[in-house]
Amino acid sequence: MKRILLTLNLFPLLLIGQNIPKMGNDTLLEVAAWNVEWFGDAANGPKDKTLQFNNVKMVLERTDMDVWGVTEMSNTTSFTNLTNALPQYASVNSTISQTQKMCLFYKKSMFNFINSEQILTSSNYDFASRPPLMVTLATKGDSLQIVDTMYFIVVHLKANTGTTADELESYNRRKRAADAIKTYIESSLKNRKYFILGDWNDRLDLSIHNNSDPSPFKQLLDAKYNFISKPLSDAGKRSYFDGGFIDHIMISPRIDSFYMKQSAGVFDNIGTYIADYSNTTSDHYPIFGKFLFNKKVYVKPIDTIPDDTIKTGIKVINENNAVKVYPNPFTSILNITSGTTTNQNTLFVYNQIGQLLYSYTIDKPFVSIDTEGWEKGLYHLRMDNTYYKVAKE
């Protein structure tokens, strides 16, 4: 009888993990970050590494997010085994010697791999020997074979540990690391679509260093970079089990218009689905955000056709300077001048999320389009493999 009762008591626990909710959406891009606490390291973190492995696999598999920035990937064999256990994902691991590595998992059905590299290695000390991992991906193109390039930067900044003096130095290292990130994105990723995600190891309001110093990321906040995790932090949520919201996702200005407002979340009720979560799986909760990219019929927003720095696997767009679109911005009339071109062409008009709104036949060198019915905002035009970005006031 005791054996029967034991079986009955275990059965609900098996079902709990299976009930982890699907958070992914078939028409949105979901980006998530998660510190998996010494994943695979026998000497640190959760004791039962097989249980930790199965729980992490179950979360990635069942939540069905498109991209995961994962930190504290601490065993190469465990990383390989996790990748093999998730056939819907491809993955990239850090090449650093530090045990706690950063890695990226992404949906094979949505992205093609372009490149990966460790960036900001000159600031190795400030990043606690974990310089960021940057993975460049190209979306799988639409029927026009046009792709969009995105940069995912996974970070794991210096933790707040040690003596009082050590904690102050850790705070300053996080601040200098943030300075390095700001310089890099403004010099190397200007006008690109990037996500900076992972364990930043500090808050966005007041630092965990002493709960009174400004956030070490104040320079990024002052520059109006969008941490989609900030409203969660402001609301008193926590991403770290012992308190504080220290995991974040920061997006580039080019991503702002695609962010689905108020979609950022933290999976802080994960303990409902995984028994003794903080001891068996991780001391951090997954965080995520959702973006308006159509995954089923992907039509790219035109403003991020890659430049000459990246060409592998990407169609090089012919820029036809003979065609002029004006005025820009416009109010009620948009003029198209095609020079001496007399061949019939079609002008396609897309909104910011890549949806085709209008099409017009252009069969003479000059035409004016009545835009009275268009809403105010940004539009992308395509004609004869040439792309334009215009705004209606």
Salt bridges, closest charged atoms under 4 A:
ASP26 OD1 - LYS22 NZ 3.72
GLU30 OE1 - LYS295 NZ 3.37
GLU61 OE1 - LYS57 NZ 3.14
ASP64 OD2 - LYS22 NZ 3.64
ASP64 OD1 - LYS107 NZ 2.94
ASP66 OD1 - LYS107 NZ 3.56
ASP66 OD2 - LYS295 NZ 2.91
GLU72 OE2 - HIS156 NE2 3.89
ASP126 OD1 - ARG176 NE 2.86
ASP148 OD2 - LYS193 NZ 3.03
GLU169 OE2 - ARG176 NH2 3.29
ASP179 OD2 - LYS175 NZ 3.67
GLU186 OE2 - LYS182 NZ 3.06
ASP199 OD2 - HIS156 NE2 3.30
ASP199 OD2 - HIS284 NE2 3.76
ASP202 OD2 - ARG174 NH2 2.94
ASP205 OD1 - ARG203 NE 2.83
ASP213 OD2 - HIS209 ND1 2.93
ASP222 OD2 - LYS218 NZ 2.69
ASP234 OD2 - LYS230 NZ 2.88
ASP247 OD1 - HIS284 ND1 2.84
ASP268 OD2 - LYS237 NZ 3.48
ASP283 OD1 - HIS284 NE2 3.84
ASP303 OD1 - LYS193 NZ 3.88
ASP303 OD2 - ARG254 NH1 3.54
ASP303 OD2 - LYS389 NZ 3.87
ASP307 OD2 - ARG192 NH2 2.75
ASP308 OD1 - LYS311 NZ 3.81
